[in-house]
């Protein structure tokens, strides 16, 4: 029985190590200055904001030609200019609305490092399977940890009983 649990523990450790490595490396990447877009934070110059949030949403809807499923509207500084970012569902699609002029533009696609960060850190690659995948990986990691505890306790209890 112990041989089976040992092999199970080894395989589970290898399987669980891959997503943990991706998650850890993407977190390290986020801590690296300016590697991930949006990692630089600038103070908003409120004196330059001329477009109200409601106007920004109206301009985004006009640009798209339909009512957008906007889940967040954020005011931020981008390249030294105040802009609203209208985000639709999980940050997948977004538009930038210049807070001074009201000009609307599509958010440029992220760079390679930003894409890796989002995919590896938040498991966006899984789409609708994101939550079930995370639950399954958590279950596998739990089984691996429990099997490791069992093996460790059985090893130590065997040594204790042999000494006495």
Secondary structure by P-SEA (a helix, b strand, c coil): caaaaaaaaaaaaaaaaaaaaaaaaaaaaaacccccccccccccccccccccaaaaaaaaaaaacccccccbbbbbbcccbbbbbbbccccccccccccccccccccccccaaaaaaaaaacccccccaaaaaaaaaaaaaaaaaaaaaaaaaaaaaaaaaaac
